[in-house]
């Protein structure tokens, strides 16, 4: 049977892409192993770029969104990234050291084996619009710690930020080390067709498949950070008010436009009204007005219309909807400012669009259950999610969920916060992505963990491995299989 033929599409390659790639590849070949001091300087310059241009960067992101909560930008885009850079600075020297490994007994005495982390070369990063600084500078921390060079293409929805980064980056890095690019409308396929040494993509599953197909033409390895429908489940033993507090905070953060957000929640049957009452109270307490600057806008008109159509589809198919802003001023959607209210959606079914794709907005489907196995069966009947959020103080029940539901990552009794931990890897599984970054795993992702064997003065090969193989050699191999096999 013949292998299926790949659909090799050709894309017009912008000159600035190819020129920068050639420049960075030549620089890598000239200096393929930057020392610790130069890597440290790169990380420090990365932090300096963020700190010295903080106000301008916050303003640019706000301009791209129409309105983006400044606090949320500072927390998720600056604080978290600066901590990631700091963590890399703290551990990088240790990570760079060759790793001594156990050598096979036959090859003693005097021989050694090691794994040497070495830079891959030129790394491509395709950056989404929802957390454009976090999802460019957090990978960059690992890329630079591993000694690489980087080209980053920003989203078409991050025009103002992209232009600012293009303007200020040369003050901190030469183009042969780091360069940002605008999307420019449809230039993504050309970017992902460059023969990078590694390609890092964050975005939708649909686009991720196209990116991977383009990268495959060059056999470029990829890290895909995708999304999916990440569930939360609240157990009967867990305080409902606490669960509502933590889930509503996450669902309102960035107006729900987070790949690891709670995409739907399972509540114990009969607790729907209590959860709704608490959710309404929390929204009224935190957002006196839907147009409050701390409640972020939907990124663009297309996304706003998609959310509107998704909600209308659910209503047409029998869903019950609760606008959590209904008790505050200006509770209705504001199309001009692209403010969409945080909304609970009950009686959802799988034929509704809201349960068929990642929501990426402030709509929260609510399902109910009687037995934990119902939750397990439903989640496992769908694509593996990027995150899973069990709320329970019952250790046995928690173990049941963790061992039966596979996801990219987990936060227990809260949501989202595992993403901000620097000493554990972040990444998806199955349809929610492949590969990891953050901490040591990020360093390893952007390194060639190169195995090296050092032959000692004496070679055991001569004892038995050279033909013609006599009886002694055959007896010896039989003995070795018996003893060591």
N, C-alpha and C positions, 0 to 999 in steps of 0.2 A: 504494500500500500504506500503510495507516494505521500510525502509530507505536504500539508496544505501550503499553498503559496502565499507569502505575505504580501499585503497590499502596500507596495512601496510608493508612497506619494512623495513628490518632490516639492520643496518649499523654496521660495525666493529668500535667500539668506541675506539679511541686512549686512552691509559692509562693516558696520560698527561691531556686530557680533563676531564675525570672523576675524577682524583685525585685533580685537581684544583677546580672543582665544589664542591666536598665534603669538601675541605678545606675552601672555601668561604662560603658555607652553614653553616658549623659549627661555623665559625667566626661571621656570621650574627646572629645565634641563641644565641651566647654568648653576643653579643652587638647589639640588634635589633634596637636601636635608638641612633645613634651617636649624640652627642651634637653639638651645633653651633661651638664651638672652634675646634673640630676635623674635621668638614666639611670644615671650613675655611682653616685649615692646608692642607687638601687634595687638595683644589682648588689652593692654593698658590704653592704647590709642583708640580701640573700639569703645571702651568705657568713657574715654575723654570726649569722643565725638558725641555720645549721648548726653553727657553732663553739660558740656559747653553749649549745646544747641537745644536744650530741653524745651524752652518756651516756643521756639520756632517749630520744632517737631510736633509738639502738642497742637499748635495752631494749624499746621498742615493737615494732620489727621482729622481734626475737627472740621476743616474746610472740605475734606473729601467726603465725610459723612453727612455734612449739613449740620449736624449737632452730635458730638460725641462727648460723653461725660469726661471731663478733664481728670477727675479722680480715677476713673476706670482706666484711662490711658496711662496715668502715672503708676498705678498699681500693676496692671497687667503687662504694660509695654516697657516700663522703665525699671521699677523695683525688681520684678522677677528676672529681667534680663541682666541687670547689674549683679544680682546674686549669682546668676549662672556664670557670668564672666569671672566673678570672684572665686567661685568654686573651682573653675578650670585653672586659675592662677595658683590656687592652693595645692592642687594635686598633680599638675602637669609634669613636674620634674619626675615624680614617681612613675607616672604613666609612660614616660618616654624611655625608661630603663628597659634593657633586654630582659625577658622573662626566662629564667632557667627552667628547663623541663627535665623530666625523668628520661634517662636513656635506656634503650633495650639492653638486656643483660649480655646478649651475644657480642655487642660492640665494645664492651669494656676490654682492657683498661685504657684510660687516658682520653677517650673520646667524650664529646659533650654535644648537647643540643640546646637550642635557645629559640625564642620567638622575638624578633626585633620589629617593633612598630615603626613603619616608615611612611612618609607622606605619599598620598596617591598622585597628587599633581594639581589639576585644575578641576574645581568642583562647580557645578551649576546648581543654582537654587531658584525655584519658581515660587514666588511669594504670594499668598492670598491677601485679600483686602481686609479681612476681619480683625486681625492683629498683625498689622504689617511690619511693625518694628520687632515685636516678639518673635515672629516667625521668619525674620531675616537675621536678626542679631543673635538669637539663641543658637541656631545652626552655625552661624559664623564663629561663635566662641569655640565650638568643637572643631570646626574646620581649621581655624588658626592654631589652636592648641596642637592639632595633629600635623601642622607645618605646611598646609596647603595654600592655594590661591583660589579666589572665588569670583564668579560672575553671578549677579542676581538680577532677575527680571521681575519687576513689580507688576501688580495688577492694574488693569485698565481703570479700576475704581480707586486707585491710589495715585492719581496724577500729580496732585500738589506735593505729596510726600516724596514721590519719585523724583520730581524736579528739584526739590530741596536737597535730597541725598546726592543727586548727581552734581549739584553745585558745591556742596560742602565736603564731600568725601575726599577730593584731591588735596585738601588741607591736612589730611591725616594719613592717607595711603596713596602710593603711586598706582596708576592703572594696571601695572603688571602684578599687583597684589590684590586689589579689590576694585570692582567697578559695578555700579548700578545702572539699570536700563529701564526706560519706560516701556510699557507694553506696546503702545502705539497702534493698537487695534489689530488683533489677530496675528501678532508676531510670535505667539507662544509656540506653535508647531515648529517654526524655524529654530527657535532657541533650544527646544528639546531634541532637535536633530543634530546639534553639535556633538562631536566625539569627546564629551567630557570623560574624566576618569571616575566620576560618580555624579549622579543627578538626584537632587533632593526636591521633592514636590509635596506641597500641602494644598489640598483642595478636594473637589468632589470626586466620587468614584468614577463617574463617566469621563471626566477630563483625565483622571489618573490612568485609565486604560489607554487613552490616546497617547499620553506622555510615555507610558511604558512601551507602547508599540514603536514610537519614534526612537526611543533609546535602544531598543532591541536591534535596530539596524546597525548600530555601532557596537553592539554587545556591551553597552554602558550599564553598569549596575545601578539600580535605583533604590531609593528609600521613598516609600509612598505613605504619607500621613493623610488618610482620607477621613471619612466620617461615619455616617450611619445613624441608626436609631438607638441611642443609648438609653436603656431603661433604668428606672428607680423602682424599688419595691419597699413598701413600708410594712413591717411586720406588726401584728397585733400587740406585741409586748413593748413596742417603741412609742414614746410620747408623740401623739399626732401633732401637737402644736410645735414641738421642736423640729419634726420632719418638715412641716409646712414652712417654718422659718427658714430652714436651710435650702429647701428646694425652690422656694419663691425668690430668694436672694440670687441663686444661680440663674434661674430662668429669666429674671429681669436684667441681669448683668449683660451689658452690650446689647440689650433688647433681644436676648436669646440667640444672637448671631455668633455662636461658639460651636466648634465641631464636637466638643465633649460635653455639650449641654444635656440636660435631662430632656429626652425627646418624648417620652411618655412615662407615666407613673402608675404603678399598681398599688391600689389601696385595699385594705380588708373590706369585704362587702359590708355595707351599712355605715361606713365612715365618711361617705362622700360629702354630706352636708356640713359635718363638723370641719372637714378640711377646707371646704369652700368659705365658711364663715371666718376661719382663721386667716385664710389667704386674702380675703377682702380687707380684713383689719390691717394686715401687714402692708398691703399696697397703699391704703389710705394714710398710714403712718409714715411711709417712706417717700411717697410721691404725691404731694398735695395737688399736683396738676400734671396731666399727661404731657404738657409742654415744658415741664420742669427741665432745666439743663442737665440734671443728673440722669434723665431717662433718654437714652440714646435713640437717634433716628435709624430707620431702616436705610441701608446703604444707597439704594437707588430706586427709581420709579418701577423698573422691571421687577425687583424683589418685592416691593410693596404690593404691586398688582398680583404677584404670585401668592402672597399670603392672603390677600383678599379673596382670590379665587379658591384657594384651599379651604378657607373657612366657609365660603358659600357652598362649596361642594359637600362639605360635611353636613351643613344645615339641610340641604336638599335631600340628603340621604338619611335623615332622621336624628342627627346629633342634637344634643342640648348644649347651649353655649352660655357661659357666664363671663361677662366683662368685669374683670376685677377692679377696674377703674370707675365703675358705675357710681360709687359713693363719693367721688372726688370731682372737682371742677374740670370741665373740658374732658369728659370721659370718652368721647367718641374719637374714632380715628381721624387724624389730621393729614390729609393727603398732601397738602402744600409743604408741611414740615416733615412728612413721612414718619409721623409718630403713630405706631400701631399699638393698641392697648394689650396688656397681658391678659390672656383669655384662657379659661378652662373649657375643655371640650369633652362632654360626657357622651356615653352611648356610641362610642366609636366602633366601627367595623372595618374589616380588612379591605372592603371594596371602596373605602374612602381614600382620597388622595393623601389625606393627613397621616394615614398609617402605611403609605406605600413608599414614601421617600423622606429623607431627612428634612425637618421643618425649617431649621435655620431662622428662627424668629420667635416672637413671644406667644406662641400657641402651645398649650400643654394638654394633650389628650390624657384622660383619666380612665383607667380600666380598673375593674374590681376582681377579687379572687376569694375563694374559700380555703383552698389548699395550696401550699407552696409548689407542689408538683405542677399545678396549672400554669404558674409563672414560668417554671423551667421549660415546660412543653412549648409554650408560646414563643419564648425567646429563641429556643433552639430550632424552631421551625422557620426561622428567618436568618438573614445574614448575621454573622458575628459582629457585635457592636464594638465601637471604639472604647466605650467605657461602660461600667456597670456599677450601680449604686444601691447596695442593700442597706436598709435601716433596721437594725435589730441589735438587742443586747444579749440575745440567746446565742451562745457560742456554737451549739450544735446546729442550729438553724443556719447560722452564718457559714459554717463549714459545708453544709448541704448545698447552699447556693454557690459558693466559690468553686466547689468541685464539679458542679453540674452545668454551670453557665460559663462559657468561655468568652472572654472579651479582651480588648487591648490592655486595659488597666482597670483598677478598682479604687474607689474611695468608699470607706465603710462609715455609715452614719453621717455622711455629708456627701457633697458632690463636687467635682471639678478639682479639688485641691491636690490630688495626686499629681496633677500636671505640673504643679509649682515646686515639686520636690526634686532636688538636683542630684541626689545620690541614688535614684532609681530610674530605670530606663522608661522612656515614653514611646509608644508606638502601637499600631493596630495589629489585627490578625484577620486573615481571610479578606473579606470585602472591605474591611475598615483599614487596611493598609499592610505594609510589610517593612521590617527594619525598625531600628530604635535610635534615639539620640537622647541627650541629656547625660551629664556626668561621664563616667568612664565609657559607657556604651556609645556615647557620641564620639568620643576620641577614637574608639575602636572602629566605628562605622566609617570614619574618614581616614583610616590608616590601612595600610597593607600589613597585616600581622604575619610577618615573613618568617617562615621556619628555616633555621640554619643548622646543619650538622657539621661539627668540627671533628675531623678524623684524628685520632691519637697516633702516636708513633707506631704502635703495633696494630696490625689489621687482622682481625679474626677470620676474615674472608679466606685467607690463605690456608686455614686449617682444613677446610672441607668444601669450599664453594667453587673451586676451579676444576673444570673437567679435565680428564675423564673421571667420572664419579665411581670410586671403587667400593668394596664392601664396607670398608671403614667409614666412608662418608655416609653410606646409607644407614649403617647402624647408628651413627652419631645423630643424623636427622631424626630417626625414629625415637631415639632417647630424648632429644630436645622437644619433640612434639608431646611425648609422654609427660615430661617434667614441666614444660612451660606453656604448652598449648591449651 
